[in-house]
Amino acid sequence: MKKSGRKRCTTNRENRSIMRIVKINGFKNFRELHKEWTEAGIKASRATTHRSVKKFGYSCHIPLVKPLLNHRQRQRCLTWANEKKNWTAAQWSKVLFSDESKFCISFGNQGPRVWRKDGEAHCPSCLKSSVKFPQSVMIWGAMSSGVGPLCFLKTKVTAPIYQEILEHFMLPSAEQLFEDAGFIFQQDLAPAHTAKSTKSWLNDHGVGVLDWPANSPDLNPTENLWGIVKRKMRNETKQCR
C-alpha cells in the first residue's frame, strides 16, 4: 500500500547524525548546525535542518547561568537540603525569600544560546558559567505567598545601602505579606548581607534569618519568579519590533 503524505527529505540515520552534533555542542547557533550537517554530506535545506532538530524535541534557549561549585560548597548545599527536606508547607510559608537580579534594558545582544529539550534547563551541558551583560538595571525584591514592592538599585549595594533596602522595602514587604505573624528572612551570602553592621541591624529589628548555603541561587524560588518576568519582557520586546 502506497504511503500518503510528503516524502521525507532525510533518513533516520541522517537525523540521528544531527542529534549527535547538537549533543556534542548545544551552543552552536543554527547556521553552524546547518553548515556542519551539510558538510557531512547531508543534502538538506535550512528548513529541513530546523524540522529535524525540532522533531527530537530540541529548541533554542538562552542558557541559565550557574556558579561553579567546589566539593565543599556542594556538600554544604546537600547538607542544607537534607536538613530542610522534611519542612512542611506551613513552615516554608513563613519564609520571606529575597534576591537581587539584573534585568536587561536592551535585548539586542543576548549572548550565546543553547539547543535543549524541555526540562533540561539545569543540565550541566546546557549551563554557562559566565555571561556578558548588556545594558541593565539591578532590582531587589521579596516574595512568600505573595510579592512585596520592588527596589530599583542605582548604585552598588554596600552594607549601608542594603540596610536602607531592608528598612524601606523588606520590612514593608513583611508587613504586607505576614501582617503581625512571625517570619524568617532569607538572603544570600553577599558581602553587604553578611556585614557586621547588617547583622546588627537585623538583630536590632528582631528579624530572624534563614541559614543559607553559599552559591546556591537554584534553591531560591525567587529565581523562578525572576525568570518568568524576564521571559515576559523578552516576548513583549519581540512583539514591539
C-alpha positions as CSV (number, residue, x, y, z in Angstrom):
1,M,0.0,0.0,0.0
2,K,1.4,3.4,-1.0
3,K,2.0,5.7,1.9
4,S,0.4,9.2,1.8
5,G,2.0,12.4,2.7
6,R,5.1,14.3,1.9
7,K,8.2,12.2,1.3
8,R,10.9,12.7,4.0
9,C,14.0,14.6,2.8
10,T,16.3,12.8,5.2
11,T,16.7,9.3,6.6
12,N,16.6,8.2,10.3
13,R,20.3,7.7,10.2
14,E,20.9,11.3,8.9
15,N,18.6,12.7,11.5
16,R,20.5,10.9,14.2
17,S,23.7,12.4,13.0
18,I,22.4,16.0,13.6
19,M,21.3,14.9,17.1
20,R,25.0,13.9,17.7
21,I,26.1,17.4,16.6
22,V,23.6,19.1,18.9
23,K,24.6,16.9,21.9
24,I,28.3,17.4,21.4
25,N,28.0,21.1,21.5
26,G,24.5,22.6,22.1
27,F,25.8,26.1,22.0
28,K,26.2,26.1,18.2
29,N,23.9,28.6,16.5
30,F,21.5,27.4,13.8
31,R,23.8,28.5,10.9
32,E,26.7,26.5,12.4
33,L,24.5,23.4,12.9
34,H,23.2,23.5,9.3
35,K,26.7,24.0,8.0
36,E,28.3,21.1,9.9
37,W,25.4,18.8,9.0
38,T,25.5,19.6,5.3
39,E,29.3,19.4,5.2
40,A,29.0,15.8,6.4
41,G,27.3,15.0,3.1
42,I,23.6,15.5,4.1
43,K,21.5,17.3,1.4
44,A,19.1,19.4,3.4
45,S,17.7,22.9,3.3
46,R,17.7,25.2,6.3
47,A,14.0,24.4,6.8
48,T,14.8,20.7,6.8
49,T,17.5,21.1,9.3
50,H,15.2,23.1,11.6
51,R,12.5,20.5,11.3
52,S,14.9,17.7,12.1
53,V,16.1,19.4,15.2
54,K,12.6,20.2,16.4
55,K,11.5,16.6,15.7
56,F,13.7,15.4,18.5
57,G,12.3,17.9,21.0
58,Y,15.1,20.5,20.8
59,S,14.5,24.3,20.8
60,C,16.8,27.2,21.2
61,H,17.0,28.9,24.6
62,I,19.1,31.5,26.5
63,P,21.2,29.3,28.9
64,L,20.9,29.6,32.6
65,V,24.0,30.8,34.5
66,K,25.1,28.6,37.3
67,P,28.0,29.2,39.6
68,L,30.8,26.6,39.6
69,L,30.8,24.9,43.0
70,N,33.7,23.1,44.6
71,H,33.3,19.9,46.5
72,R,32.9,21.6,49.9
73,Q,30.3,24.0,48.6
74,R,28.3,21.2,47.0
75,Q,28.4,19.3,50.3
76,R,27.1,22.3,52.2
77,C,24.2,22.6,49.7
78,L,23.4,18.9,50.1
79,T,23.6,19.2,53.9
80,W,21.2,22.2,53.9
81,A,18.8,20.4,51.6
82,N,18.7,17.3,53.8
83,E,18.1,19.4,56.9
84,K,15.1,21.2,55.2
85,K,13.6,18.3,53.2
86,N,11.0,17.5,55.9
87,W,9.9,21.1,56.3
88,T,6.1,21.4,55.9
89,A,4.3,23.9,53.7
90,A,3.3,25.8,56.8
91,Q,7.0,26.2,57.8
92,W,8.0,27.4,54.3
93,S,5.1,29.8,54.2
94,K,6.7,31.7,57.0
95,V,9.9,32.4,54.9
96,L,10.3,35.7,53.2
97,F,12.6,35.0,50.3
98,S,14.7,37.9,48.8
99,D,17.0,38.3,45.9
100,E,18.6,40.9,43.6
101,S,18.6,40.3,39.9
102,K,19.9,42.1,36.9
103,F,17.4,42.9,34.2
104,C,18.4,43.7,30.6
105,I,17.1,47.0,29.3
106,S,18.3,46.2,25.8
107,F,17.9,42.8,24.2
108,G,19.9,43.5,21.1
109,N,22.8,41.2,22.2
110,Q,21.7,38.4,24.5
111,G,24.9,36.3,24.1
112,P,25.0,32.6,23.3
113,R,22.0,30.3,23.1
114,V,21.8,26.6,23.7
115,W,19.8,23.9,22.0
116,R,18.0,21.8,24.6
117,K,14.8,19.9,25.4
118,D,12.1,20.9,27.8
119,G,13.2,20.1,31.4
120,E,16.9,20.2,30.5
121,A,17.5,23.8,31.6
122,H,19.6,22.7,34.6
123,C,21.6,20.0,32.8
124,P,25.3,20.8,33.1
125,S,25.7,20.7,29.3
126,C,23.1,23.5,29.0
127,L,24.5,25.9,31.5
128,K,27.0,28.7,31.2
129,S,29.4,29.6,34.0
130,S,29.7,33.3,32.9
131,V,27.9,35.7,30.6
132,K,28.4,39.2,29.1
133,F,25.8,41.6,30.3
134,P,24.1,44.2,28.0
135,Q,22.8,47.5,29.4
136,S,20.8,46.5,32.5
137,V,19.3,47.6,35.8
138,M,19.6,45.8,39.2
139,I,16.3,45.1,41.1
140,W,15.7,43.8,44.6
141,G,12.5,42.0,45.5
142,A,11.0,39.7,48.1
143,M,8.3,37.1,48.0
144,S,6.4,34.5,50.1
145,S,2.8,33.6,49.4
146,G,2.7,36.9,47.6
147,V,5.2,39.6,46.4
148,G,6.4,42.8,48.0
149,P,7.4,46.1,46.5
150,L,10.4,46.2,44.2
151,C,13.5,48.3,44.8
152,F,15.4,49.6,41.7
153,L,19.1,50.0,42.6
154,K,21.1,52.8,41.0
155,T,24.3,52.2,42.9
156,K,26.5,49.4,44.1
157,V,24.9,47.6,47.0
158,T,27.1,48.3,50.1
159,A,26.1,47.4,53.6
160,P,24.6,50.9,54.4
161,I,22.6,50.8,51.1
162,Y,21.4,47.3,51.8
163,Q,20.2,48.3,55.3
164,E,18.2,51.1,53.6
165,I,16.6,48.5,51.4
166,L,15.7,46.4,54.4
167,E,14.2,49.4,56.1
168,H,12.2,50.8,53.3
169,F,11.4,47.6,51.3
170,M,11.9,44.4,53.3
171,L,10.0,45.5,56.4
172,P,7.1,46.8,54.3
173,S,7.1,43.5,52.4
174,A,7.0,41.6,55.6
175,E,4.2,43.7,57.0
176,Q,2.2,43.3,53.8
177,L,2.6,39.6,53.5
178,F,2.7,38.4,57.1
179,E,0.9,41.3,59.0
180,D,1.6,40.6,62.7
181,A,2.7,37.0,62.2
182,G,6.3,36.0,62.6
183,F,8.5,35.3,59.7
184,I,12.0,34.2,58.7
185,F,14.0,36.3,56.3
186,Q,16.1,34.6,53.6
187,Q,19.0,36.3,51.9
188,D,22.1,35.0,50.2
189,L,25.7,35.5,51.4
190,A,26.6,38.6,49.5
191,P,29.1,40.8,51.4
192,A,26.6,43.5,52.1
193,H,24.2,40.9,53.5
194,T,26.7,39.3,55.9
195,A,28.4,42.5,57.1
196,K,28.6,43.0,60.8
197,S,26.5,46.2,60.6
198,T,23.8,44.4,58.7
199,K,23.7,41.5,61.2
200,S,23.4,44.1,64.0
201,W,20.6,45.9,62.0
202,L,18.7,42.6,61.6
203,N,19.2,41.7,65.3
204,D,18.1,45.2,66.5
205,H,14.9,44.9,64.4
206,G,14.2,41.3,65.7
207,V,14.4,39.7,62.2
208,G,15.4,36.1,62.2
209,V,17.5,34.9,59.2
210,L,17.3,31.6,57.5
211,D,20.6,29.8,57.3
212,W,21.7,29.7,53.6
213,P,24.5,27.9,51.7
214,A,26.8,29.9,49.5
215,N,26.4,30.0,45.7
216,S,23.0,28.3,45.7
217,P,20.6,30.5,43.6
218,D,18.8,27.4,42.4
219,L,17.5,26.8,45.9
220,N,15.8,30.2,45.9
221,P,12.2,30.2,44.5
222,T,12.6,34.0,43.7
223,E,14.9,32.9,40.9
224,N,11.9,31.2,39.2
225,L,9.9,34.4,39.5
226,W,12.6,36.5,38.0
227,G,12.8,34.0,35.1
228,I,9.0,34.4,34.4
229,V,9.3,38.2,34.4
230,K,12.4,38.2,32.1
231,R,10.7,35.9,29.6
232,K,7.6,38.1,29.5
233,M,9.9,41.1,29.0
234,R,11.7,39.4,26.1
235,N,8.4,38.4,24.5
236,E,6.9,41.9,24.8
237,T,10.1,43.3,23.3
238,K,9.9,41.0,20.3
239,Q,6.2,41.9,19.7
240,C,7.1,45.6,19.7
241,R,9.7,45.2,17.0
